[in-house]
Amino acid sequence: MLTKADDYPVHQLPEPIDLELDHKNRILYWTDRGDPPRGNTVNRASIDNKPVEPEIVVTHLMEGIGIALDIPNDRMFVTDFAGSVYSARLDGSGERNFLYAQGNLTGIAYAEI
């Protein structure tokens, strides 16, 4: 189990912004709008095991800043400052940009209604 700040995977990343936790699988997801190659990405890491490197699951964002998880449907939604909204599976596969040039988006929420 991770117990101190230095153990957490976001400790030495370029510029982590938004965090979401998959409570069921105990995985932390975050957007990072720092410089590539680790920035402008969506990353994930176990909160129980100290990984060697966090896993990058989505790349090439334009200052990725918002993330929301839909765990039951294996989806994430991500926004960036370029005004795009993306969806992808939780492993990053199936990524698609379904809204473009919506203005400077600074976050996203997902709710089942």
N, C-alpha and C positions, 0 to 999 in steps of 0.2 A: 504494500500500500504506500502511496506517495504521501509524505508527511511534512515536507518543508518546501518553501517557495522554489528553491533551486532544483527540486525534483520534477517540477511541472514542465511540460514540454514547451510552453509558451515563453519560458524564461529568457531565452536568447534568440528570439525571432525578430525579424526586421521591424514590423509594426502591427502586431495583432490588434484587431478592432472589436469584432463582435463574437461572442461566445454562445454556444448552444450545447446542452448536455443531453445525450441519449441515456436516460436513467436506466432503462432496461438492460442495455448492453454495456453500460458504464464507459462510454466513449465521449470524449470532448471534441467538438468541432469548432473551428473558428475561421474567420476571414482574416487575411493579412494584406494590408495595402502598402507594404514596404517595397523595396526594390527587388526585382527578380534576381536570382532564380527562386528564392523562397517566398518573395512577396508577390502581390497580385494573385493570390491563390486562396483556395479553401483547403484546410488541413484537418487532420484528425489524429487522435492518440488515445490510448487506453488511460483511464485514471487510476487503474490498479497496478499497472506494470510500467516501469520506467523504460520507455523505448529508446533505442539508439538514436533514431531520428523520427520526428513526426512524419506521418504519411501525407503527401500532397495528393489531393483527390481531384481538384479542379485547378486549371492554370489559365493564364492569359486574361485575367480580369483587368478592368481599367479602374484601379483603386477599389477593390472589393470591400464593401463596408457593412452589408447586412446579410444575416443568415437566419433561416427558420427551418426547423425540421418537422417532417411528417413521418414519424417513425413507423406507424402501422402500415403505411403505404410505401415504405422504403424510398422516400423522396426528401430532397432538400430544395430550398428556394434561396437564391442569392441575388443581391443587388450590387451595383457599382456606381461610381460617380459619373460615369458616362451615360447613366440613365437606362441601363439594361437590367432586365429581370431574367434570370436563368433558372432552369430546373435541372436536376440530375438525380440519379439514384444515390443512395448514401455512400456507395463506393466510388462515386464520381462518374460512373459510366452513364451513357445515355444523355449526356449534357446537351441542353438546347437553350438557345436564347429566344424567348418568345415575346419580349417587349423591348423596343429600341428607343433611344432618344427621348426618354420620359422626363428629362430634367435631372438635376443632381439628387439621386436617391440616397438616403442616409440610413435606411433600415428596411426591414420587412417583418411581417408577422404572419403566421398561419393559424387559422382557426377552423375547426370542423363545426359546421352549422347544421 
